[in-house]
């Protein structure tokens, strides 16, 4: 069992989220996560500090990492978001859902897409294609976690941590919309 069966929404409140958290294993603690984000910020700064990049958070998962990185990257940049995700009712697979975007013009700019994790890579591959079609000069990808599974011809240019191919939560990743705010990365038992 993956632990999701223990979570039920009753009167708008999650029942069992605490139980799922209690059963979860810590994959990386908050100190390990912070150190990984520090390393990512240094690498991104070295590569992009003179390029006036646009940082695009992939909503909702990329919001946590975007906020953490932006505190550490002290150079000229602009920020926006793209709200695209896989079907929220599917644990794996599913169609992409494009809900919108808000960002400066991408024409001839360096763009950094930031997301919580890289799984199959379908969302990030499509977001990268979208940005290039919108005129971006180049597009790089930063993710906190790579689940090390078969990707769809996409890789992260900036990677924080390698993680198991399990249901992860914390640091932007969630269980049915909960747990994104947690500073450590957890995995539900298989």
N, C-alpha and C positions, 0 to 999 in steps of 0.2 A: 504494500500500500504506500502511496506517495504522500500521505498526510493531508491532502486536499479534501478528502472525504470527511475529515474531522471538522472542516470549516463550513459553517452554515450561517447565512445572513438571516437574522431574526429581527424584525422591526428596525431594519437599517443598521443594525450593529453586528459585527462579526462575532460569531460564537465559535470558539475553538482556535482562534489565532494564537492566543497565549499557549494553548496546548501544543500547537504545531511548533511554536518557538521553543518550548521546553524540550521537544523531541529532536530539535534540529542540532546539527553538528556545526561548530564554528570552522569554517574553511580558512578564513584569514581574520585575525583580530584587528581592532581599529588602528593599532600602531603599525601593523604590517600594511594595511590599506593606505594609511597616511604616507608611509615611506614609498610605496609604489606610486602614489599620486605625485609626490615630490619628484621622483625620478622622471615621470612623464612630463611634468611641467618644465624641468630643465631641458629635456630633449626637444620639446615643442618650442621653447624659447630660443634655443640655439638655431633651430631650423626656420622659424617664422618671424623672429623679432624685427627683421628689416623688410617684411613683405606686406605690412598693413593688412593682415588677414581678416576674414569674416569667420567668426566662430558660430557654428550652427548646432544647437542642441537638438537631438532627436527626442521629441517628447513621447512619453513622460520619463522614460528611464534615464535619458541622458542629462536630465536637469541636475541631479546630485553631482555627477562628475564635472559638469560644466561649472557649477558654482565653486567646487573645490579647486579646479584648475585656474579659474579666473582670479582667485585670491593670490595665486602663486605666479601668475604671468604678468609681469609689470612692463608692458610694452604696448604701443598703439595697436588697437584692434577694434573691430566692431562685432556686435553680437546679435544673434537672432535665433529663430527656431523653425523647425519643420515638424509638424505633427503628423507622423506616419507610423503605422504599426501593423502588426499582424492581427488577425481576428482575435479579440480578447477571450472568446469562448473556447478557443483551441489551444491546448497546451503546446502542440507542435504543429507546424504547417499553417495553412489557412491563407486566405487572400489578404493583400495589403489594403489598408484603409487609409486614404489621404484625407485629413481633416483641415488642413490649411498650413500656412506659413507666414511668418513676418520676419523680414530681414532687409538689409541694404541691397542695392543692385549687385548681382554677382559678376557682372560682365568684367572679364579680364582680371578677376581678383583670385587670390589664394583663399581657399575655403577649407576649414577644418570641421568635419562632422564629428560630433561627440555623442557616444551612446554608452549605455551601461554594460552590455556584453555582446560578444560576437558568437552566435550559434551557427545556424546554417548560412547566415550572411545575406539572406534574401532582402531584408529591409535595408541594410546598408548598401548593398549593390544597387538597388533601385534608387536610393537617395543620392548616391554618387552619380549615377547616370542622369538623374534629374538636374543636379547642380551643373554638370558639364553641359547639358542641353540648354541650361539657362545662361551659359556663357562664361562660367568660371574658368579661369586660366589653368588652375590645377586644383585637385581635391585630395585631401588626406583624411585619414580616419583615425580617431582615438577611441579606444574602449578600455574600460577598467578590467573586464574579465573576458577571457577567451575560453570557451568550453572545449576547445580542442577536438571539434568534430569536423566532418567533411564540410568545407565551405563552398559556396557557389562563386568560384573565381574571385574571391575578395579576401583581403587580409588587412589587418590593422597596421597602420604605419607607426602608431604609438600604442603600446600595450602595457597595462599595469600588471596583471596577474593571470596565470594559467589556472583554470578551475576545472573541477570534474563536470561531466555532462549530467548534472542533476538539477532539480528545481532549486534555484538559488534565490535568496532574498537578502535585502540590506544594500546600502550604497546605491540606491536607485532601482534595484531589482525588487520585485514584489511577489507576494502571494495574494492573488485576487485584489490587487490595489493597496495592500497593506505591507508595511515593513520597509518601504523605500527609504525612510529616514534613518534607519539603523546604521551606525558607523562601522560595523563589522559585516563580513559576508558569511551567511549561513547557508546550509544545504539541508533539505529534508532527507531523511534516510530513504534508501531505495526500497 
